[in-house]
Amino acid sequence: MRSLPLSIQFLLFLGLQIALSVGLVFYLNTLADSNYQTFQRASAGFVESSKTIESLRKAFAQTSADIEQVVASLRPGERIDVRAQVVSLQQLAAAVRTDVALDNLRSSAYGQIKQLSDSIDHQAQLLIEAAAKAAAAGPAEVRDLQTKLRVERNRIMVDDFGGLITAANNNLEDTMLLLRGSTATLSQQYRTLLILFIVLQIGLMVTALLYFNHQLKQLADITDRLIDGEAAAALPQQKRHDQIGRLARAVQHFRTTLITLSDSREQLKAILKKHDQETLNRRKAEKQLALAASVFDNVQEAVLLTDMTGHVIRANQAALDLLKSTEKELGSKPLLHFLLKGSEQIVEPLWTQVLEHGRWQGEVAFQPDSGSTPITAQISIKLVGEAREGRGHVIVVLNDHTEIRNREAEMIFLAQQDVVTGLYNRHYFSSQGEARIAGRPGDTFGLILVGLDNFKAVNDALGHRDGDRVLCEIGRRLSEIVSADAALARVGGDEFAFFVTPSDDDNLEKETIDKAQEALTVIRQPLQIGGYHITLKASAGMSLFPNDADNIEDLLKTNDIALHMAKSQGGNQLYVRGTQAHSQARRRFVLQQALEKALGNRELRLVYQPQVSLASGEIVGFEVLMRWRHGGEWISPNEFIPLAEENDLISQFTEWAFTEGCKRIREWQRQTDKQFMLSINIPPRLLLIDKIDQRLDAIARKESLSLSSINLEITESSFGSDPGLMSTQLHQLAMRGFTIAIDDFGTGYSSLAYLSSLPISKIKIDKKFVDNIYSNRESYKLLGSILAMAQSLEFDVVIEGVEEEKQLLLLKKLDVRMDVQGFVFEPPQNEDFWEGMFINNRVPTYPVPEIMSTKSLKPQPSN
């Protein structure tokens, strides 16, 4: 191809496209002819089959007409000759089986052809049998034979010939479907071939375009590279004999000329570059020297240059200012002698190390002259040169650290000292305690924390300035009574702490108590500040190492709690049970953290205590109570309920208990067919929630529990928080149908005013009124008065905490119109217990003792 001209190459490419087009047309014409011939054969076969079937049908119809005439002439007792008709039928059946025109149907409708021929043979056989039977048959039998022959003839005409015609039509339809599929396939082939042809034509055109473009692009790229200076660019087209080859050889000649010019240019550039580099190096050296001189003169650090003997040969201004001297004065003797005046035993070894090892660094304190302030400086000395050959110099850099060291000293003082009293502060006291424990772990000691009672009043009355003077005086007094190793410290606003080292381990507690009492005594002594005579009181807490704790932080915590307890109990005393209080506080904190996760961890349980009618002994309802099992321990409600109230969890817990209680009581009502009441204590926080009546109503209705079966118990202490809002919420709850009861009646803010203004229908008398009714006549009378008031106000009554049978007898003597709740009948039990009790849909009835003798039931007079 490369030896042909471009015009011949283009004509060859065009001839290839024409040849492909002719081949495509020839192939498509062949496919169309084949499809047409197939259609012609299918049409001719169908026409021939249809004519044959029609002729056979006409022949059968003619034969059937003859048979009809013969059969019509049948008479009882006569014999007729039917051989001609039978032969006609048999010949017709043979024609159906063997006719060549039906060959195209035999493969697709063989069953219909066989059925037709067999039916015609059968018709002949029936005709023979009818002729034979007519000679001995009666009139009725002859008519039956005629009917049977006529029915069979009609069936053959309709069913068998009709089925064969249908088969021929179906065969034609199948053939046409095949032809339509073939035509669709042929059309698809036409489209595919046309697309392939177009793609092929595009591919050939693109190939030709890329081929010629590639050749021209190579020459263009090489020309651009030669213009850009790449004279070594290769020319692979030089062997071509067409126009492109001629162009490539012209470019090659141009490249050779460029290479020659380039070599001359590179030689000139090398000469110029060498000259420029030398000029640049000289200028750079000059700049470095100027920069070094500038740095030396302007650097803030004191920099000095000495000779190999240590005499100063040059010093910057910072060095002259620091040393308060001139270069001439500094050069009069070695620099180290100037700094370390007369310390030959130090100077000589130090200078020797510089000369041998090339460097030395350290911090030195010196005084430039007798009247100046001492200076602390960081000195860095470095040897530049070779000491053995006596060539080189020494660089000395001095960094003034005087201010840094002064600040460090001040920070150490502040870190250890209390700025008001001059005593140690809390941080230093703690570090001293840690050091005491770490250094002498086997030794015992006491820790005393003293706090002034109501010191805020002193500050408010005298002002903080005089208050600080009071603290200084207290610190001075305490420092006089403690030992040198006590590490007396002011650890808080008005709190002081110190250690007590016992003379003997057995006397640790006694000596610590004695020292604490002594500290309280000296603090109580009157003092005079600003014209005022002041008498202070103080409280103290103490702890012992290692009895109370094995680290200083826990000891301080113990003392903090002990001091708090001492002040909360009136102050002016020593509290020695700090460890117990610390343990209680720690347990309280741990339980507070765990209580937040109790509901999510399913640690809360519900128990149900029955409320029993005193008159009948029947269960009338249950109070639902919460229990908490945490870490394998049952936590008392008296311990975790206050924690839940403090952490605002009681509302969440109560709503959960209300939901579960409604569900359980409704299930027991269905199981026993008894209308049990559900009693649940409602905390004040829950009543203060907006629309709490709607929320409780929705919960009860969701569990299908009637609101009249729910008794909401409100403690009397609840009315001290927000009586107005509480009253509104209770009225809304009562209007929805809830029963409102006062729990722990008589122990809080009992008042006829709120009893009459609130929607209360039941009171629950606290256990305290029942405990002593048997042994104390006054308690018995008081309880009788409360019951009488309840009856006059038409309140229902529940008495809780009844534990003994004799209490039941006295209660029954007072009145039987009440319900009783207590261990005398049943302690609170879980739901499984009551499920077992109600397993047979039976509710237990508890025995109530009868009053046998009024004399034996009289309460004893109180002492």
C-alpha positions in Angstrom: 0.0 0.0 0.0 2.8 2.4 0.8 4.2 2.1 -2.8 0.8 3.1 -4.4 -0.2 6.7 -5.0 -2.9 8.1 -2.6 -5.5 8.2 -5.5 -5.1 4.5 -6.2 -5.4 3.7 -2.5 -8.7 5.7 -2.3 -10.1 3.8 -5.4 -9.3 0.5 -3.8 -11.2 1.4 -0.7 -14.2 2.6 -2.8 -14.2 -0.7 -4.8 -14.3 -2.7 -1.5 -17.5 -0.8 -0.4 -19.2 -1.5 -3.7 -18.4 -5.2 -3.5 -19.9 -5.4 0.0 -23.1 -3.6 -1.2 -23.6 -6.0 -4.1 -23.1 -9.1 -1.9 -25.7 -7.8 0.6 -28.3 -7.2 -2.2 -27.8 -10.7 -3.6 -28.2 -12.3 -0.2 -31.4 -10.5 0.6 -32.9 -11.5 -2.8 -32.1 -15.2 -2.1 -33.9 -15.1 1.2 -37.0 -13.4 -0.3 -37.3 -16.1 -3.1 -37.0 -18.9 -0.6 -39.9 -17.5 1.5 -42.1 -17.0 -1.5 -41.7 -20.6 -2.7 -42.6 -21.9 0.7 -45.8 -19.9 0.6 -46.7 -21.2 -2.9 -46.3 -24.8 -1.8 -48.4 -24.4 1.3 -51.3 -22.7 -0.7 -51.3 -25.4 -3.4 -51.4 -28.2 -0.9 -54.4 -26.6 0.9 -56.4 -26.1 -2.3 -55.8 -29.7 -3.4 -56.8 -31.1 0.1 -59.9 -29.0 0.2 -61.1 -30.1 -3.3 -60.5 -33.8 -2.4 -62.4 -33.5 0.9 -65.3 -31.8 -0.9 -65.5 -34.4 -3.6 -65.4 -37.2 -1.0 -68.1 -35.5 0.9 -70.3 -35.2 -2.2 -69.8 -38.8 -3.0 -70.8 -39.8 0.5 -73.8 -37.6 0.3 -74.9 -39.3 -3.0 -74.3 -42.8 -1.5 -76.2 -41.8 1.6 -79.2 -40.7 -0.5 -79.3 -44.1 -2.2 -79.0 -45.8 1.2 -81.9 -43.6 2.5 -84.1 -44.8 -0.3 -83.2 -48.5 0.3 -83.7 -48.2 4.0 -87.1 -46.5 3.5 -88.3 -49.5 1.6 -87.5 -51.9 4.5 -90.6 -54.0 5.5 -91.0 -56.5 8.3 -90.3 -60.0 7.0 -88.8 -58.8 3.8 -85.2 -59.1 2.6 -83.6 -56.5 0.5 -80.3 -56.3 -1.5 -77.8 -53.7 -0.2 -74.6 -55.0 -1.7 -74.2 -52.1 -4.2 -74.5 -49.5 -1.4 -72.1 -51.4 0.9 -69.5 -51.6 -2.0 -69.9 -47.9 -2.6 -69.3 -47.2 1.1 -66.3 -49.5 1.3 -64.8 -47.9 -1.9 -65.4 -44.4 -0.4 -63.6 -45.4 2.9 -60.7 -46.8 0.9 -60.4 -43.5 -1.0 -60.3 -41.6 2.3 -57.4 -43.8 3.5 -55.4 -43.8 0.4 -56.1 -40.6 -1.6 -52.7 -38.9 -2.4 -54.3 -35.5 -2.1 -54.7 -36.0 1.6 -51.0 -36.9 2.2 -50.2 -33.4 3.5 -53.0 -33.9 6.2 -52.0 -37.4 7.3 -49.1 -36.1 9.5 -51.1 -33.4 11.2 -54.7 -34.9 11.1 -54.2 -38.6 11.0 -56.8 -39.2 13.7 -59.5 -37.4 11.8 -58.8 -39.3 8.5 -58.8 -42.6 10.4 -62.0 -41.7 12.2 -63.8 -40.8 8.9 -62.8 -44.0 7.1 -63.7 -46.1 10.2 -67.1 -44.4 10.4 -67.8 -45.1 6.7 -66.9 -48.8 7.2 -69.1 -48.9 10.2 -71.9 -47.4 8.2 -71.6 -50.2 5.7 -71.5 -52.8 8.5 -74.7 -51.3 10.0 -76.4 -51.4 6.6 -75.6 -55.1 6.2 -76.9 -55.9 9.7 -80.1 -53.9 9.1 -80.8 -55.8 5.9 -80.3 -59.1 7.7 -82.4 -58.2 10.7 -85.3 -56.8 8.7 -86.3 -60.2 7.5 -87.2 -61.3 11.0 -88.0 -58.0 12.7 -91.2 -56.4 13.5 -92.4 -52.9 12.5 -90.9 -51.2 15.6 -87.6 -52.8 15.2 -87.5 -51.8 11.5 -88.1 -48.2 12.5 -85.3 -48.4 15.0 -82.9 -49.7 12.3 -83.9 -46.9 10.0 -83.4 -44.3 12.7 -80.0 -45.7 13.7 -78.8 -45.7 10.1 -80.0 -42.1 9.6 -78.4 -40.8 12.8 -75.1 -42.5 11.9 -75.2 -41.0 8.4 -75.9 -37.5 9.8 -73.1 -37.8 12.4 -70.6 -38.7 9.7 -71.6 -35.8 7.5 -71.4 -33.3 10.4 -68.8 -34.6 12.8 -66.3 -36.6 10.8 -66.3 -34.6 7.6 -66.5 -31.4 9.6 -63.6 -32.5 11.7 -61.5 -33.3 8.6 -62.3 -29.9 7.1 -61.4 -28.2 10.4 -58.1 -30.1 10.5 -57.4 -28.9 7.0 -58.1 -25.3 8.0 -55.9 -25.7 11.1 -53.1 -27.1 9.0 -53.3 -24.1 6.7 -53.4 -21.8 9.7 -50.3 -23.5 11.2 -48.6 -23.2 7.9 -49.5 -19.5 7.7 -48.2 -19.0 11.2 -44.9 -20.6 10.3 -44.8 -18.4 7.2 -45.5 -15.3 9.2 -42.8 -16.3 11.7 -40.5 -16.9 8.8 -41.4 -13.5 7.4 -40.8 -11.8 10.8 -37.4 -13.6 11.1 -36.6 -12.6 7.5 -37.5 -8.9 8.3 -35.3 -9.1 11.5 -32.5 -10.5 9.4 -33.0 -7.7 6.9 -32.7 -5.1 9.7 -29.7 -6.8 11.3 -27.9 -7.1 8.0 -28.7 -3.5 7.2 -27.4 -2.4 10.5 -24.3 -4.5 10.2 -23.7 -3.2 6.7 -24.0 0.4 7.9 -21.7 -0.3 10.8 -19.2 -2.0 8.5 -19.4 1.0 6.1 -18.8 3.4 9.0 -16.0 1.3 10.3 -14.3 1.2 6.9 -14.7 5.0 6.5 -13.3 5.6 10.0 -10.5 3.2 9.4 -9.5 4.9 6.2 -9.8 8.3 7.9 -7.7 7.2 10.9 -5.2 5.6 8.5 -4.6 8.7 6.4 -5.0 11.0 9.4 -2.4 9.0 11.4 0.2 9.4 8.7 -0.4 13.1 8.4 -0.6 13.6 12.2 2.8 11.9 12.6 4.4 14.3 10.2 2.7 17.3 11.8 3.7 16.2 15.4 7.3 15.7 14.3 7.4 19.1 12.6 6.0 20.7 15.8 8.7 18.9 17.9 11.4 20.0 15.5 10.1 23.6 15.8 10.2 23.2 19.6 13.8 22.1 19.5 13.5 18.2 19.7 15.8 17.6 16.7 16.1 13.8 17.6 12.5 13.1 16.6 12.2 9.8 14.6 10.7 9.7 11.0 9.2 6.2 10.3 7.6 7.3 7.0 10.9 7.8 5.1 10.5 4.5 3.2 7.1 5.3 1.7 7.0 6.1 -2.0 3.9 8.1 -2.1 3.4 11.8 -1.4 3.6 11.3 2.4 7.0 9.6 2.0 8.3 12.6 0.0 7.1 15.0 2.6 8.8 12.9 5.4 12.1 13.0 3.6 11.9 16.8 3.3 11.3 17.0 7.0 14.3 14.8 7.6 16.6 17.1 5.7 15.2 20.0 7.8 15.9 18.1 11.0 19.5 17.5 10.0 20.0 21.2 9.6 18.4 21.9 13.0 20.7 19.4 14.7 23.7 21.2 13.4 22.5 24.6 14.5 21.5 23.1 17.9 24.9 21.8 18.7 26.4 25.2 18.1 23.8 26.8 20.3 24.4 24.4 23.2 28.1 25.1 23.2 27.3 28.8 23.5 24.8 28.2 26.3 27.4 26.2 28.3 29.9 29.0 28.2 27.2 31.6 29.2 25.9 29.3 32.0 29.4 28.8 33.6 29.8 32.6 33.6 26.4 33.2 35.2 27.0 30.5 37.9 30.3 32.1 39.0 28.6 35.5 39.2 25.7 34.0 41.2 28.0 32.3 43.7 29.9 35.4 44.3 26.7 37.4 45.0 25.3 34.7 47.2 28.5 34.6 49.4 28.3 38.4 49.8 24.7 38.2 50.9 25.4 35.4 53.4 28.2 37.4 54.9 25.9 40.4 55.2 23.1 38.3 56.6 25.4 36.7 59.2 26.7 40.1 60.3 23.1 41.4 60.5 22.0 38.3 62.6 25.0 38.6 64.9 24.4 42.3 65.6 20.6 42.1 65.9 19.8 38.7 67.5 18.3 39.1 70.9 20.5 36.5 72.5 23.9 37.5 73.8 26.5 36.1 71.3 30.2 36.3 71.8 33.2 35.0 69.7 36.4 34.0 71.5 39.8 32.7 70.4 41.1 29.3 71.4 42.2 30.7 74.8 38.7 32.0 75.7 39.4 35.7 75.2 36.5 37.7 73.6 37.3 38.9 70.1 33.8 40.1 69.2 30.5 40.6 71.0 27.1 41.7 69.8 25.2 44.5 71.5 22.9 42.1 73.4 26.0 40.6 75.1 27.4 44.0 76.0 24.0 45.0 77.5 23.6 41.7 79.5 27.2 41.8 80.9 27.2 45.6 81.3 30.7 45.8 79.8 32.6 46.7 76.6 34.4 44.5 74.1 37.8 45.8 75.4 36.9 45.0 79.0 35.6 41.5 78.0 38.8 40.8 76.0 41.1 41.5 79.0 40.6 38.0 80.4 39.0 34.7 79.4 35.2 34.9 79.3 34.6 32.1 81.8 36.8 33.8 84.3 34.7 36.9 83.9 31.4 34.9 84.4 32.6 32.6 87.1 34.8 34.9 89.0 37.8 33.1 90.6 36.3 29.6 90.3 39.4 28.0 88.7 38.4 24.5 89.8 35.3 24.9 87.6 36.6 27.0 84.7 39.6 24.8 83.7 37.7 21.5 83.5 34.9 23.2 81.6 37.1 24.8 79.0 39.0 21.6 78.6 35.7 19.8 77.8 34.9 22.4 75.2 38.3 22.0 73.4 38.1 18.1 73.6 34.4 17.5 72.8 33.6 20.7 70.9 30.6 21.8 73.0 29.2 22.5 76.4 25.8 23.6 77.6 24.4 24.5 81.1 22.8 27.1 83.3 25.0 29.5 85.3 24.1 32.2 87.8 26.4 35.1 88.0 26.7 38.8 88.9 28.3 41.1 86.3 29.4 43.6 89.0 29.0 44.1 92.7 26.1 46.5 92.3 24.0 44.7 89.7 21.2 42.2 90.0 22.2 38.5 89.8 21.6 36.9 86.4 20.6 33.3 85.6 21.6 32.4 82.0 21.6 29.4 79.8 25.1 29.1 78.2 25.8 27.3 75.0 29.5 27.0 73.9 30.5 25.5 70.6 34.0 25.1 69.1 34.4 25.9 65.4 37.8 24.7 64.0 40.5 22.3 65.2 41.7 22.7 68.8 44.8 20.5 68.4 46.1 22.7 65.5 45.2 25.9 67.3 43.0 27.0 64.5 39.4 28.3 64.8 37.3 30.1 67.3 34.6 29.5 69.9 30.9 30.7 69.8 29.3 31.5 73.2 25.5 32.1 73.3 23.9 33.4 76.6 20.0 33.2 77.1 18.8 35.2 80.0 16.5 32.9 82.1 16.4 35.2 85.1 12.7 36.2 84.7 11.7 32.6 83.9 13.3 31.3 87.0 11.6 34.0 89.1 8.2 33.2 87.7 8.8 29.5 88.3 9.6 30.3 91.9 6.5 32.4 92.2 4.3 29.6 90.6 5.8 27.0 93.0 4.9 29.3 95.9 1.3 29.8 94.5 1.0 26.0 93.9 1.8 25.2 97.5 0.7 28.2 99.5 -2.7 29.8 100.3 -2.4 33.5 99.4 -4.6 34.6 102.3 -3.2 32.7 105.3 0.2 31.7 104.1 -0.6 28.1 104.9 -0.4 25.3 102.5 -3.3 25.0 100.0 -5.5 21.9 99.3 -3.5 20.7 96.3 -0.2 20.7 98.3 -2.0 19.1 101.3 -3.2 16.3 99.0 0.2 15.8 97.5 1.8 15.7 100.9 -0.8 13.1 102.0 -0.1 11.0 98.9 3.7 11.2 99.5 3.1 10.2 103.2 1.2 7.1 102.1 3.6 6.2 99.3 6.7 6.8 101.4 5.5 5.2 104.6 2.7 2.8 103.7 2.9 0.9 106.9 2.5 4.0 109.2 -0.9 5.2 110.4 -2.1 8.7 110.8 -5.2 10.8 111.3 -6.7 13.5 109.2 -8.7 16.3 110.8 -10.9 18.7 108.8 -12.1 21.8 110.7 -14.7 24.2 109.4 -15.9 27.5 110.9 -19.7 27.6 111.6 -21.7 30.3 109.9 -18.5 32.1 108.7 -20.6 33.8 106.0 -22.2 36.0 108.6 -18.7 37.2 109.6 -17.9 38.1 106.0 -21.2 39.8 105.5 -20.9 41.9 108.7 -17.2 42.8 108.6 -16.4 42.5 104.9 -14.0 40.1 103.2 -10.9 42.0 104.2 -11.5 41.6 107.9 -12.8 38.1 107.2 -9.4 37.2 105.7 -7.8 38.6 108.9 -10.0 36.2 110.9 -8.8 33.3 108.8 -5.2 34.3 109.2 -5.7 34.4 113.0 -7.3 30.9 113.0 -4.5 29.6 110.9 -1.9 31.0 113.3 -3.7 29.5 116.3 -3.9 26.1 114.7 -0.2 26.2 113.7 0.7 26.6 117.3 -1.0 23.3 118.4 0.0 21.0 115.5 3.4 19.3 114.9 5.9 20.2 112.3 4.9 17.3 110.0 1.1 18.1 110.2 1.1 20.0 106.9 -1.5 22.5 108.1 -3.4 23.8 105.1 -6.4 25.9 104.3 -8.4 23.5 102.0 -11.5 25.6 101.5 -13.2 28.9 102.2 -13.4 28.5 106.0 -11.9 24.9 106.2 -8.5 23.9 107.6 -6.9 20.4 107.5 -3.9 18.8 109.1 -2.4 15.4 109.8 -2.0 13.8 113.2 1.0 11.4 113.7 0.2 9.2 116.7 2.8 8.2 119.3 1.6 4.6 119.0 -0.7 2.9 116.5 -3.0 1.8 119.3 -3.6 5.4 120.4 -4.4 6.7 116.8 -8.1 7.2 117.3 -7.8 8.7 120.8 -5.0 11.1 119.9 -6.8 12.2 116.7 -10.0 12.9 118.7 -8.0 14.8 121.4 -6.2 16.9 118.7 -9.5 17.7 117.0 -11.1 18.8 120.3 -8.0 20.9 121.0 -8.4 22.6 117.6 -12.1 23.3 118.3 -11.1 24.8 121.7 -8.5 27.2 120.4 -10.9 28.4 117.6 -13.6 29.1 120.2 -11.3 31.5 122.1 -12.4 35.2 121.5 -10.5 37.3 119.1 -10.5 41.0 118.3 -10.7 42.2 114.7 -11.4 45.8 113.6 -12.7 46.8 117.0 -15.0 43.8 117.3 -14.7 41.0 119.9 -15.7 37.9 118.0 -16.3 34.4 119.4 -16.4 31.7 116.7 -17.7 28.2 116.7 -16.4 25.4 114.6 -17.2 21.8 113.6 -14.8 19.1 112.7 -14.6 15.7 111.0 -11.9 13.1 111.3 -10.8 10.0 109.5 -8.0 7.4 110.1 -5.5 5.8 107.7 -5.8 3.0 106.8 -8.9 2.2 108.8 -11.3 4.5 106.9 -9.6 4.7 103.5 -6.3 3.7 101.8 -5.8 6.9 99.8 -5.9 10.6 100.5 -8.8 11.4 98.2 -11.2 9.0 100.0 -10.0 10.3 103.4 -10.8 13.8 102.4 -14.2 12.8 101.0 -14.9 11.0 104.3 -14.0 14.2 106.3 -16.0 16.4 103.9 -19.1 14.2 104.7 -18.3 14.1 108.4 -18.0 17.9 108.5 -21.3 18.3 106.6 -23.0 16.0 109.1 -21.5 17.9 112.0 -22.8 21.2 110.7 -26.2 19.8 109.7 -26.6 18.6 113.3 -26.2 22.1 114.7 -22.4 22.5 114.4 -19.9 23.2 117.2 -19.0 19.5 117.5 -16.8 16.8 116.2 -18.3 14.1 114.0 -16.4 10.8 114.1 -18.7 8.6 112.0 -17.6 10.0 108.7 -16.8 6.5 107.2 -20.4 5.4 107.8 -21.8 8.5 106.3 -19.4 8.2 103.3 -20.6 4.6 102.7 -24.2 5.7 102.8 -23.5 8.5 100.4 -21.6 6.2 98.1 -24.5 3.7 98.2 -27.0 6.4 97.5 -25.0 7.6 94.5 -24.7 4.1 93.1 -28.4 3.4 93.5 -29.2 6.8 91.9 -27.2 5.8 88.8 -28.7 2.3 88.7 -32.3 3.5 89.2 -32.2 5.4 85.9 -31.8 2.1 84.1 -34.0 0.0 86.4 -37.1 0.1 84.2 -35.2 -0.5 81.0 -33.3 -3.5 82.6 -36.7 -4.9 83.8 -35.5 -4.8 87.5 -38.8 -3.3 88.8 -41.4 -5.7 89.9 -45.1 -5.2 91.0 -46.7 -6.9 94.0 -50.3 -6.8 95.0 -51.7 -6.6 98.5 -55.3 -7.4 99.0 -57.8 -5.1 100.7 -60.3 -7.2 102.6 -63.8 -6.3 103.8 -63.9 -6.5 107.6 -67.5 -7.5 107.5 -67.3 -10.5 105.1 -63.6 -11.3 104.7 -63.9 -11.1 100.9 -61.2 -9.4 98.8 -62.6 -6.1 97.4 -59.4 -4.8 95.7 -55.7 -4.7 95.5 -53.1 -2.0 96.1 -50.3 -2.3 93.6 -46.8 -1.7 95.1 -43.4 -1.4 93.4 -40.4 -3.5 94.3 -36.8 -3.2 93.0 -34.3 -6.0 92.7 -30.8 -4.8 91.8 -27.6 -6.8 91.8 -29.3 -9.7 93.5 -30.6 -7.5 96.4 -34.1 -6.4 97.1 -33.9 -2.6 97.6 -36.4 -1.3 100.2 -39.1 1.0 98.8 -38.2 3.4 101.7 -34.8 3.7 100.1 -35.5 3.8 96.3 -38.8 5.7 96.2 -37.2 8.9 97.7 -34.4 8.5 95.2 -36.9 8.2 92.3 -38.7 11.3 93.5 -35.4 13.3 93.7 -34.4 12.2 90.2 -37.8 12.9 88.7 -38.2 9.2 87.8 -41.2 8.6 90.1 -43.7 9.8 87.4 -42.3 7.4 84.8 -42.3 4.5 87.3 -45.9 5.3 88.5 -47.2 5.5 84.9 -45.6 2.1 84.2 -47.1 0.6 87.4 -50.5 2.1 86.5 -50.5 0.5 83.1 -49.4 -2.9 84.3 -51.8 -2.8 87.3 -54.8 -2.0 85.0 -53.9 -4.8 82.7 -53.6 -7.3 85.6 -56.7 -6.3 87.5 -58.8 -6.4 84.3 -57.5 -9.9 83.7 -58.4 -11.0 87.2 -61.9 -9.5 86.8 -62.5 -11.5 83.7 -61.1 -14.7 85.4 -63.1 -14.4 88.6 -66.1 -12.3 87.5 -65.4 -10.0 90.5 -65.1 -6.2 90.3 -61.8 -5.8 92.1 -60.6 -2.2 92.9 -57.1 -1.2 91.8 -55.5 1.2 94.3 -52.3 3.0 93.4 -50.3 5.8 95.0 -50.0 8.9 92.8 -47.0 11.1 93.5 -47.3 14.9 93.4 -45.0 15.2 90.4 -47.4 13.1 88.3 -50.4 15.2 89.2 -48.5 18.3 88.1 -48.1 17.0 84.6 -50.3 18.7 82.0 -53.4 16.7 81.0 -52.5 13.8 83.3 -56.2 13.0 83.6 -56.4 12.4 79.9 -53.3 10.2 79.9 -54.5 8.0 82.8 -58.0 7.8 81.2 -56.4 6.6 77.9 -54.3 4.0 79.7 -57.3 2.5 81.6 -59.5 2.5 78.5 -56.8 0.8 76.4 -56.8 -2.0 79.0 -60.6 -2.1 79.1 -60.7 -1.3 82.8 -63.6 0.8 84.1 -62.5 4.1 85.7 -64.8 3.4 88.7 -62.6 0.4 89.5 -59.5 2.6 90.0 -58.7 4.3 93.3 -56.0 7.0 93.1 -54.3 7.5 96.5 -52.8 10.9 97.3 -50.6 11.4 100.4 -51.5 14.3 102.6 -48.0 15.7 102.2 -48.7 16.2 98.5 -50.9 19.2 99.3 -48.0 21.2 100.5 -46.5 21.6 97.0 -49.1 23.4 95.0 -52.6 23.1 96.5 -54.4 25.1 93.8 -53.1 23.1 90.9 -53.4 19.9 92.9 -57.1 20.6 93.6 -57.8 21.3 89.9 -56.2 18.1 88.7 -58.0 16.0 91.4 -61.4 17.5 90.3 -60.6 16.7 86.7 -59.7 13.1 87.6 -62.9 12.7 89.7 -65.1 14.1 86.9 -63.7 11.4 84.6 -64.8 8.7 87.1 -61.7 7.9 89.2 -62.0 7.4 92.9 -59.8 9.8 95.0 -58.5 8.7 98.3 -56.2 10.3 101.0 -53.3 8.0 101.8 -51.6 8.0 105.3 -54.4 10.0 106.7 -53.6 11.8 109.9 -49.9 12.0 109.4 -49.6 15.1 107.3 -51.7 18.2 106.7 -55.0 16.9 108.0 -57.5 19.6 107.7 -61.3 19.6 107.4 -60.9 22.5 105.0 -59.3 20.5 102.2 -61.3 17.4 103.1 -64.5 19.4 102.3 -63.1 21.2 99.2 -61.5 18.2 97.4 -63.3 15.4 95.6 -62.3 12.8 98.2 -64.5 9.7 98.7 -62.1 7.5 100.7 -59.5 7.9 103.4 -56.7 5.4 104.2 -55.7 5.4 107.8 -52.0 5.1 108.5 -50.5 2.1 110.3 -49.4 4.3 113.2 -53.0 4.6 114.4 -53.4 0.8 114.5 -50.1 -0.3 116.1 -51.0 0.8 119.7 -54.8 0.5 119.8 -54.6 -2.7 121.9 -52.1 -1.4 124.4 -53.0 2.3 124.5 -56.5 3.5 125.3 -55.8 7.0 123.9 -54.8 5.6 120.5 -58.0 3.5 120.5 -60.1 6.6 121.2 -58.3 8.6 118.6 -58.9 6.0 116.0 -62.6 5.8 117.0 -62.9 9.6 116.5 -61.3 9.4 113.1 -63.8 6.6 112.0 -66.7 8.6 113.4 -65.6 11.7 111.4 -65.2 9.5 108.3 -68.7 8.1 108.7 -70.3 11.6 109.2 -68.5 12.8 106.0 -69.6 9.6 104.2 -66.0 8.5 103.4 -65.1 5.0 102.7 -62.3 3.8 105.0 -59.3 1.5 104.5 -57.0 0.7 107.4 -53.5 -0.4 106.4 -50.8 -2.1 108.4 -53.0 -4.5 110.4 -50.8 -7.4 111.5 -52.5 -9.1 114.5 -55.8 -10.7 115.0 -56.4 -8.8 118.2 -56.2 -5.6 116.3 -58.9 -7.0 113.9 -61.2 -7.7 116.9 -60.9 -4.1 118.2 -61.4 -2.7 114.7 -64.5 -4.8 114.3 -65.8 -3.6 117.7 -65.4 0.0 116.5 -67.1 -0.6 113.1 -67.3 -3.3 110.5 -67.9 -0.8 107.6 -64.3 -0.6 106.5 -61.7 -2.5 104.5 -58.5 -3.9 106.0 -55.1 -4.2 104.4 -52.2 -5.9 106.2 -50.1 -9.0 107.0 -53.0 -10.3 109.1 -54.6 -11.4 105.9 -51.8 -11.5 103.2 -48.5 -9.7 102.6 -47.9 -8.2 99.2 -47.6 -11.0 96.6 -46.5 -11.1 93.0 -48.9 -11.7 90.1 -47.9 -15.4 89.9 -49.2 -16.0 93.4 -52.6 -14.5 92.7 -52.8 -16.3 89.3 -52.4 -19.5 91.3 -55.1 -18.5 93.7 -57.5 -17.7 90.9 -56.6 -20.8 88.8 -60.1 -22.3 89.3 -61.9 -19.0 89.0 -62.4 -18.9 92.8 -61.6 -16.0 95.1 -60.4 -16.8 98.6 -62.3 -15.6 101.6 -60.3 -14.8 104.7 -61.6 -15.7 108.1 -62.6 -12.7 110.3 -62.7 -13.6 114.1 -65.9 -13.0 115.9 -66.2 -10.8 119.0 -66.5 -13.3 121.9 -66.2 -11.1 124.9 -66.3 -7.4 125.2 -64.4 -7.5 128.5 -61.4 -9.1 127.0 -61.2 -6.6 124.2 -60.8 -3.4 126.3 -57.6 -1.5 125.5 -55.2 -1.0 128.3 -54.9 2.4 129.9 -51.8 4.4 128.7 -49.0 4.9 131.1 
